[in-house]
Amino acid sequence: MTLSEALAKINTIAVSPLLPVEMRAPLAALLGCGTVAAASQEAPPRAGSWLLTINTASEVNGVSFRIGKDNTAVAAASHSSYLYSFLTWLTANRGDEDISAFEKERLFQPAFLWQRSSYDNFLTQEWRIQAGLDRETYVREMARQGFTHLEVNGLAYPMGLENGPGGETYPMFYTYCPALDQFVSSSLNKGLYPAYYLSANLAYLRENAALARQYGLVPGLLCFEPRSVPERFFDRYPMLRGARVDHPFRSFKPRYNMTITHPRVREHYAEMVEALMREVPDLGFLSVWTNDSGAGFEHTKSLYVGRNGGAYLIREWRDDAEISRLAGENALTFLRTLRDAATTVNPDFKVITRMESFYGEHDTVWAGFEPGLEVETASLAARGWAMPYTHPSYPDISSFNGGTIYQQEFADAEKTNLADLRARGSEAHFYFSPGTRLLMEPLTGIPYPTLLHRRLRLLHREGVRHLALCGGGFPPEMVPWNINFDILSRFQWDPDMDIEETITDLAQRWGGREWRLLVRAWHLAEQAILAYPGTTGLYATIGFAWYRLWVRPFVPDMEAVDAADRERYERYMCTTPHNPNNVDLSRDVLFTLTTPEKSAADVERIDHALWKPLEEAISILTAEAKADTGSVFHDQWIRLRAMRCWFLTQRNAAAWIAGVYGYMKADSEDERRQHRTDLDAMIDSEIANSRTLIDLLQSGVSFMAVAGRGETPLIYGGNLEQLLHERIRIMQQHRNDEPRIDPDYIMRQAAKPV
């Protein structure tokens, strides 16, 4: 008798008191059992029933399982967060095995102890306003895929209540990673935000936590802290002003946070944590991001306006080393304050922070990691934002999108530093992007199963046990054939799996007789992905939506476009009126995103190595895709064509930079003529690309994130198709303009009234 045949004879679930009550109904639905009965921890299961329990006494992480000849099955998990994913995996992938393999108790251990969502695009961050999002099916799918911890603190509103002068973009940065004071207040800041606003946000957080609880997941928080507060707070408490934390190019007024050096402010933060723990006692972690998006620690080096802060931390004439030490110790005191407030309710609570922003205080902060204080990172061998790894296809390209499938090495320093943390009772959570966070945003469901497995296997082999899964998952309604996350879920319970056998199995289940077409298309798509040199890291991530690369026209002189036409696509661009990105794709504020020389090399590399495998992958699927628009072939065909559109826009942005700068710097008429020809070809290409994208938007496949109502600078809206038609018209109208970028654009625009 097979395991599936034996399990089909079980119609009752007996649950121990230690199993969360909320999990009973989801587990019954998963196992197809109609009734749920209570059982004692020690009592043997009755014939024809499951016994599901949490074994808190277990010293080994995992799930023990056995099935008896009297049609009884016992699954005892060390943590509730393992149970749903294990039972899903067991019933879906081991059902054909003979029950003799399970008659004696077997312990199944997860590959990773934590699989935590980090910056969950759909549940808590900018895509939470996705059209048709069903949070319950989303969380259920994440539990199935092996997630153990879930980020739950999202705003109930499309944007936060932060406001500012006309023309600045800074309020936009408060819609993601919302701070603690967006959900609860303390005796210090009570009334600073409207009660209805806090109530709605807290309700959203509690709803997400309740969904996590149903599937055994541990809920937690991701916040930018210590974040700025409205200026009216300092009208009342002027001596509690902390650091200026805004970006002076993106903001038109200074933003300040409270001085965390002051004990009253630390009490305020402790009160807020305690208030949240009263609302959701099973909160298990708080991930703190900082020194960006209106948050920062006093006197740290990476504050945009330089080291600054309140009056209580440093005296005049301290040298840089002393300031760094004091600033780092101050940050650690704050993190400990958060941990200590939370552990009064949940002793296992963790406060986790990133290290990039502490490049000036690295040694001090690193030395302070201890039980309950942990780090999340793409690399423990890095200092600041520079990654010690190179692109797997182009060794001359370094620091490319850490945490993605392009990071295929693990330096000895990673292991040394990980061992150091563990010796102190701390831990490292390594970033890993199984979807399109950090790469190919805002697309969904792009397949690269072998590359994903390679990264998972590397991390597991090197002893990593905590993953911070960037971007969270995908709603199953949007991505019904989710090859990457199916690999993730299988790897969690079978890290020794053969990847080619697994891919074949999934392809056969989904594709029937023509399954080989899927496998071949996936492998070819991976060749194309590895051929992408990364035009700019920013455009591969949040910048693709921020700078509206799919709706702004790539014309030789962007400033020549009429103001009314510019307003249509600039309305939701993440740019101030004097940001050079408005007219120059190679720059953003005072940053140079890329150079004309690198852009020219990127175009050549993309044209040489990327298109052939991708076109072949698309071609392989075409006939089956057109024959059945409800099939996996059609779904994957649309997604690969969308990926082609995305790559082509990246390529053409690089061609714009190389062509416009090349034309302006040309020493001869022949050079100018060649650059003009290249720009003409780029414009023709991007017009055709826009038309393809319009067709894809009408395909019925949700291949990208799109807001349900309206739009924000962080997500495209339902008007995307209309804006694409406008883009085509503007590109046709202005294609023959003289290539030009005003070198004085910043200063000229800054002198104009807003």
Residue pairs with C-beta under 8 A, 6 or more apart in sequence:
1 98
1 99
2 95
2 96
2 97
2 98
2 99
3 67
3 90
3 94
3 95
3 96
3 97
3 98
3 99
3 101
3 102
4 91
4 95
4 96
5 99
6 67
6 71
6 73
6 99
7 31
7 67
7 73
7 91
7 95
8 32
9 48
9 71
10 31
10 33
10 48
10 49
10 50
10 71
10 72
10 73
11 33
11 34
11 35
11 48
11 49
12 33
12 34
12 35
12 36
12 37
12 46
12 48
12 49
12 50
13 24
13 27
13 28
13 31
13 33
13 35
13 36
13 37
13 49
13 50
13 52
14 36
14 37
14 38
14 39
14 43
14 45
14 46
14 49
14 50
14 51
14 52
15 23
15 24
15 27
15 36
15 37
15 38
15 39
15 51
15 52
15 53
16 39
16 40
16 41
16 51
16 52
16 53
16 54
17 38
17 40
17 41
18 41
18 53
18 54
18 56
19 52
19 53
19 54
19 80
19 83
20 80
20 213
20 216
22 210
22 213
22 214
23 80
23 83
23 84
23 213
23 214
23 215
23 216
24 36
25 36
25 214
26 84
26 140
26 214
26 215
27 52
27 83
27 84
27 87
28 34
28 35
28 36
30 84
30 87
30 88
30 91
31 50
31 87
31 91
33 50
37 49
39 45
39 51
39 53
41 53
44 51
44 72
45 51
45 68
45 72
45 73
45 74
46 72
47 70
47 71
47 72
48 70
48 71
48 72
49 71
49 72
49 73
50 72
50 73
50 74
50 75
51 72
51 73
51 74
51 75
51 76
52 75
52 76
52 83
53 74
53 75
53 76
53 77
54 76
54 77
54 78
54 79
54 80
54 83
55 64
55 76
55 77
55 78
56 78
58 64
58 76
58 78
60 78
60 107
60 109
61 78
61 79
61 82
61 109
61 110
61 113
62 77
62 78
62 82
62 107
62 108
62 109
62 110
63 75
63 76
63 77
63 78
63 82
63 83
63 86
63 107
63 108
64 74
64 75
64 76
64 105
64 106
64 107
64 108
65 73
65 74
65 75
65 76
65 86
65 90
65 102
65 105
65 106
65 108
66 73
66 74
66 102
66 103
66 104
66 105
66 106
67 73
67 74
67 99
67 102
67 103
68 74
68 103
69 99
69 103
74 105
75 83
75 86
75 87
77 83
77 86
79 148
79 216
80 216
81 148
81 149
81 216
81 217
81 218
82 110
82 148
82 216
83 216
84 143
84 144
84 215
84 216
85 143
85 144
85 145
85 146
85 147
85 148
85 489
85 492
85 493
86 108
86 110
86 493
88 143
88 144
88 489
89 146
89 489
89 490
89 492
89 493
89 494
90 108
90 493
93 490
93 494
108 493
110 146
110 148
110 492
110 493
111 456
111 460
111 491
111 492
111 493
111 495
112 146
112 148
112 460
112 464
112 465
112 466
112 467
112 492
113 148
113 465
113 466
114 148
114 149
114 429
114 465
114 466
114 467
115 146
115 147
115 148
115 149
115 467
115 469
115 488
115 492
116 147
116 148
116 149
116 150
116 151
116 220
116 285
116 429
116 466
116 467
116 468
116 469
117 123
117 142
117 147
117 149
117 150
117 151
117 469
117 471
117 472
117 473
118 151
118 222
118 287
118 376
118 429
118 431
118 468
118 469
118 470
118 471
118 472
119 125
119 151
119 176
119 177
119 222
119 437
119 470
119 471
119 472
120 150
120 151
120 154
120 222
120 471
120 472
120 473
121 127
121 128
121 437
121 471
121 472
121 705
122 128
122 130
122 133
122 138
122 472
122 473
122 474
122 475
122 705
123 135
123 138
123 139
123 150
123 151
123 152
123 154
123 208
123 472
124 151
124 152
124 153
124 154
124 176
124 208
124 222
124 472
125 154
125 176
125 177
126 175
126 176
126 542
126 545
126 712
126 714
126 715
127 133
127 442
127 705
127 714
127 715
128 154
128 155
129 158
129 707
129 708
129 709
129 710
129 712
129 715
130 475
130 478
130 705
130 706
130 707
130 708
130 715
131 706
131 707
131 708
131 718
132 475
132 477
132 708
133 475
133 708
134 475
134 477
135 207
135 208
135 211
136 211
137 475
137 476
137 477
138 473
138 475
138 476
139 150
139 208
139 211
139 212
139 214
139 215
139 217
140 215
141 473
141 474
141 475
141 476
141 482
141 485
142 150
142 215
142 217
142 472
142 473
143 215
143 216
143 217
144 489
145 473
145 482
145 485
145 486
145 488
145 489
146 488
146 489
146 491
146 492
146 493
147 217
147 469
147 472
147 473
148 217
148 218
149 217
149 218
149 219
149 220
149 284
149 285
150 208
150 211
150 212
150 217
150 218
150 219
150 220
151 219
151 220
151 221
151 222
151 287
151 472
152 205
152 208
152 209
152 212
152 219
152 220
152 221
152 280
153 178
153 182
153 183
153 205
153 208
153 221
153 222
153 223
154 178
154 204
154 205
154 208
155 175
155 178
155 182
155 201
155 204
156 200
156 201
156 203
156 204
157 197
157 200
157 201
158 175
158 707
158 710
158 712
159 171
159 172
159 174
159 175
159 712
160 171
160 174
160 175
160 178
160 182
161 174
161 193
161 194
161 197
162 170
162 171
162 174
162 294
163 171
164 170
164 171
164 251
164 252
164 253
165 252
165 253
165 754
166 754
167 252
167 576
167 577
167 754
168 250
168 251
168 252
168 253
168 576
169 250
169 251
169 574
169 575
169 576
169 713
170 246
170 247
170 250
170 251
170 252
170 255
170 294
172 574
172 712
172 713
172 714
173 250
173 293
173 294
174 227
174 293
174 294
175 712
175 714
176 293
176 714
177 222
177 223
177 224
177 289
177 293
178 201
178 223
178 224
179 223
179 224
179 225
179 226
179 227
179 295
180 221
180 223
180 225
180 269
180 272
180 273
180 276
181 189
181 192
181 193
181 227
181 229
181 272
182 193
182 197
182 198
182 201
183 198
183 201
183 202
183 205
183 272
183 276
184 198
184 202
184 272
184 275
184 276
184 279
185 191
185 192
185 193
185 198
185 272
185 275
186 267
186 268
186 269
186 271
186 272
186 275
187 268
187 271
188 237
188 264
188 265
188 267
188 268
188 271
189 229
189 233
189 268
192 229
192 230
192 232
192 233
202 279
205 276
205 279
205 280
206 279
206 280
208 219
209 219
209 280
209 282
209 283
212 218
212 219
213 219
213 282
218 282
218 284
218 285
219 280
219 282
219 283
219 284
220 283
220 284
220 285
220 286
220 287
221 276
221 283
221 285
221 286
221 287
222 286
222 287
222 289
223 286
223 287
223 288
223 289
224 288
224 289
224 290
224 292
224 293
224 294
224 295
225 269
225 288
225 289
225 290
225 295
225 334
226 242
226 257
226 258
226 260
226 269
226 290
226 295
226 296
226 297
226 334
227 245
227 257
227 294
227 295
228 245
228 246
228 255
228 256
228 257
228 294
228 295
229 256
229 257
229 258
231 253
231 256
233 240
233 258
234 240
234 241
234 256
237 258
239 311
240 258
240 259
240 262
240 264
240 265
240 310
241 256
241 258
241 259
241 310
242 256
242 257
242 258
242 259
242 260
242 261
242 265
242 298
242 309
242 310
243 256
243 257
243 259
243 296
243 297
243 298
243 299
243 300
243 303
243 308
243 309
243 310
244 254
244 255
244 256
244 303
244 305
244 308
245 255
245 256
245 257
245 291
245 294
245 295
245 296
245 303
245 304
246 253
246 254
246 255
246 294
246 304
246 305
247 304
247 589
248 254
248 304
248 305
249 576
249 579
249 589
249 590
250 576
250 579
250 589
252 576
252 754
255 294
257 294
257 295
257 296
258 265
258 268
259 265
259 298
259 309
259 310
259 311
259 312
259 313
260 266
260 269
260 297
260 298
260 330
260 333
260 334
261 298
261 309
261 310
261 312
261 313
261 330
262 310
262 312
266 333
266 334
266 337
269 334
269 337
269 338
269 341
270 337
270 338
270 340
270 341
271 341
273 286
273 338
273 341
273 342
274 341
274 342
274 344
274 345
276 283
277 283
277 341
277 342
277 344
277 345
277 346
278 345
281 345
281 346
282 346
283 342
283 346
283 349
284 346
284 348
284 349
284 350
285 349
285 350
285 351
285 352
286 338
286 342
286 349
286 350
286 351
286 352
287 352
287 353
287 376
287 468
288 335
288 338
288 351
288 352
288 353
288 354
289 295
289 353
289 354
290 296
290 297
290 331
290 353
290 354
290 357
291 297
291 300
291 302
291 303
291 357
291 358
292 357
296 302
296 303
296 304
296 357
297 303
297 309
297 327
297 330
297 331
297 334
297 357
298 308
298 309
298 310
298 313
298 327
298 330
299 307
299 308
299 309
299 313
299 314
299 323
299 326
299 327
299 330
300 307
300 327
300 328
300 331
300 357
300 358
300 360
300 361
301 307
301 324
301 327
301 359
301 360
301 361
302 357
302 358
302 359
302 360
307 323
307 327
309 327
313 326
313 327
313 330
314 322
314 323
314 326
318 326
320 360
324 360
324 361
324 364
325 361
325 364
327 360
327 361
327 364
328 358
328 361
328 362
328 363
328 364
328 365
328 368
329 364
329 368
331 358
331 361
331 365
332 364
332 365
332 368
332 373
335 351
335 353
335 368
335 373
336 351
336 373
338 351
339 349
339 350
339 351
339 372
339 373
342 349
342 351
343 349
343 372
349 372
350 372
350 373
350 374
350 427
351 372
351 373
351 374
352 373
352 374
352 375
352 376
352 429
352 468
353 365
353 373
353 374
353 375
353 376
354 375
354 376
354 377
355 362
355 365
355 366
355 375
355 377
355 382
355 383
356 377
356 382
356 384
356 385
358 365
359 383
359 384
359 385
362 383
362 384
369 375
369 421
369 424
369 426
370 424
370 425
370 426
371 424
371 425
371 426
373 426
374 421
374 426
374 427
374 428
374 429
374 466
375 421
375 426
375 427
375 428
375 429
376 428
376 429
376 430
376 431
376 468
377 428
377 429
377 430
377 431
378 387
378 402
378 403
378 407
378 430
378 431
379 387
379 388
379 389
379 402
379 407
379 411
379 414
380 413
380 414
380 417
380 418
380 421
380 428
381 388
381 411
381 413
381 414
381 417
382 388
382 402
385 399
386 398
386 399
387 398
387 399
387 400
387 402
387 407
388 411
388 413
389 398
389 399
389 400
389 402
389 407
389 408
389 409
389 411
390 396
390 397
390 398
390 400
391 397
391 398
391 400
391 406
391 533
391 534
392 406
392 408
392 530
393 530
393 531
393 533
393 609
394 533
394 605
397 533
397 534
399 537
400 406
400 534
400 537
401 407
401 438
401 439
401 534
401 537
401 540
401 541
402 431
402 438
403 430
403 431
403 432
403 433
403 438
403 470
404 433
404 438
404 439
404 455
405 433
405 439
405 448
405 451
405 452
405 454
405 455
405 529
406 439
406 530
406 534
407 455
408 454
408 455
408 458
409 458
410 458
410 459
410 462
414 462
415 462
415 463
417 428
418 428
418 463
418 464
421 427
421 428
427 465
427 466
428 464
428 466
429 466
429 467
429 468
430 459
430 464
430 466
430 467
430 468
431 438
431 467
431 468
431 470
432 455
432 456
432 459
432 467
432 468
432 469
432 470
433 439
433 469
433 470
433 471
434 452
434 469
434 471
434 484
434 485
434 488
435 444
435 445
435 446
435 470
435 471
435 472
435 473
435 474
435 484
435 485
436 442
436 443
436 444
436 446
436 471
437 470
437 471
437 472
437 541
438 470
438 471
438 540
438 541
439 540
439 541
440 446
440 540
440 643
440 646
441 540
441 541
441 542
441 544
441 545
441 705
442 544
442 545
442 704
442 705
442 715
442 716
443 639
443 642
443 643
443 646
443 703
443 704
444 474
444 478
444 479
444 639
444 702
444 703
444 704
444 705
445 474
445 478
445 479
445 481
445 482
445 484
445 635
445 639
445 703
446 484
446 525
446 529
446 639
446 640
446 643
447 483
447 484
447 521
447 522
447 525
447 636
447 639
447 640
448 484
448 522
448 525
448 526
448 529
449 483
449 484
449 487
449 499
449 502
449 503
449 522
449 526
450 499
450 503
450 522
450 523
450 526
451 526
451 529
451 530
452 484
452 487
452 488
453 487
453 491
453 499
453 502
456 487
456 488
456 491
456 495
457 491
457 495
459 467
460 491
460 495
469 488
473 485
474 482
474 485
476 482
477 702
478 702
479 702
480 635
481 510
481 632
481 635
481 636
483 503
483 506
483 522
486 506
487 499
487 502
487 503
490 497
490 502
491 497
503 519
503 522
504 515
504 519
507 515
507 516
507 518
507 519
507 522
508 515
510 518
510 632
511 517
511 518
511 631
511 632
511 633
514 624
514 633
517 620
517 621
517 624
517 633
518 621
518 632
518 633
518 636
520 617
520 620
521 617
521 618
521 620
521 621
521 636
521 640
522 617
522 636
524 613
524 614
524 616
524 617
524 620
525 613
525 614
525 617
525 640
525 643
527 613
527 614
528 610
528 611
528 613
528 614
528 617
528 643
528 647
531 605
531 606
531 609
531 610
531 613
532 606
532 610
532 647
532 650
533 601
533 602
533 605
533 606
534 540
534 602
535 594
535 599
535 602
535 650
535 651
535 653
535 654
536 543
536 593
536 594
538 546
538 588
538 593
539 547
539 549
539 593
539 650
539 653
540 650
542 714
543 549
543 574
543 588
544 550
544 646
545 713
545 714
545 715
545 716
546 573
546 574
546 713
546 714
547 573
547 574
547 575
547 581
547 585
547 588
548 569
548 570
548 572
548 573
549 649
549 653
550 645
550 649
550 690
550 693
550 716
550 720
550 724
550 727
551 569
551 716
551 720
551 723
551 724
551 726
551 727
552 558
552 569
552 570
552 573
552 727
553 561
553 569
553 727
553 730
553 731
553 734
554 585
554 652
554 653
554 656
554 682
554 683
554 686
554 731
555 561
555 683
555 730
555 731
555 734
555 735
555 737
556 659
556 660
556 663
556 679
556 734
556 735
556 736
556 737
556 738
556 739
556 740
557 583
557 734
557 737
557 738
557 739
557 740
557 741
558 582
558 583
558 584
559 582
559 583
559 740
559 742
559 745
560 734
560 737
560 740
561 730
561 734
565 726
565 730
568 723
568 726
569 723
569 726
569 727
570 582
572 711
572 712
572 713
572 717
573 582
573 713
574 713
574 714
575 581
575 582
577 749
577 752
577 754
578 745
578 746
578 747
578 749
578 750
579 588
579 589
579 746
580 587
580 588
580 589
580 745
580 746
581 587
581 588
581 589
582 745
582 749
583 741
583 742
583 745
584 741
584 745
585 593
585 653
585 656
585 657
586 592
586 593
586 594
586 595
586 596
586 599
586 657
586 661
587 593
594 602
594 654
594 657
595 657
596 657
596 658
596 661
596 662
596 665
597 658
598 654
599 654
599 655
599 657
599 658
600 654
600 658
600 662
602 651
602 654
603 651
603 654
603 655
603 658
606 647
606 650
606 651
606 654
607 651
610 647
610 651
614 640
614 643
614 644
614 647
615 644
617 640
618 637
618 640
618 641
618 644
621 633
621 634
621 636
621 637
621 640
622 637
624 631
624 633
624 634
624 637
625 631
625 633
625 634
625 636
625 637
625 638
626 634
627 633
628 634
629 699
629 700
634 699
634 701
635 701
638 696
638 699
638 701
638 703
639 701
639 703
641 692
641 696
642 693
642 696
642 703
642 704
644 692
645 689
645 692
645 693
645 696
648 685
648 686
648 689
649 686
649 689
652 682
652 685
652 686
652 689
655 678
655 679
655 681
655 682
655 685
656 679
656 682
658 675
658 678
659 675
659 676
659 678
659 679
659 682
659 739
660 675
660 679
660 739
660 740
660 741
661 741
662 671
662 675
662 678
663 672
663 675
663 676
663 679
663 739
664 739
664 740
664 741
666 672
666 675
675 739
676 739
679 739
680 735
683 731
683 735
686 731
687 728
687 731
687 732
690 724
690 727
690 728
690 731
691 728
693 724
694 721
694 724
694 725
696 703
697 720
697 721
697 724
698 721
704 716
705 715
705 716
706 715
706 716
706 717
706 718
706 720
707 715
707 716
707 717
707 718
708 718
709 717
709 718
710 717
711 717
711 718
711 719
742 748
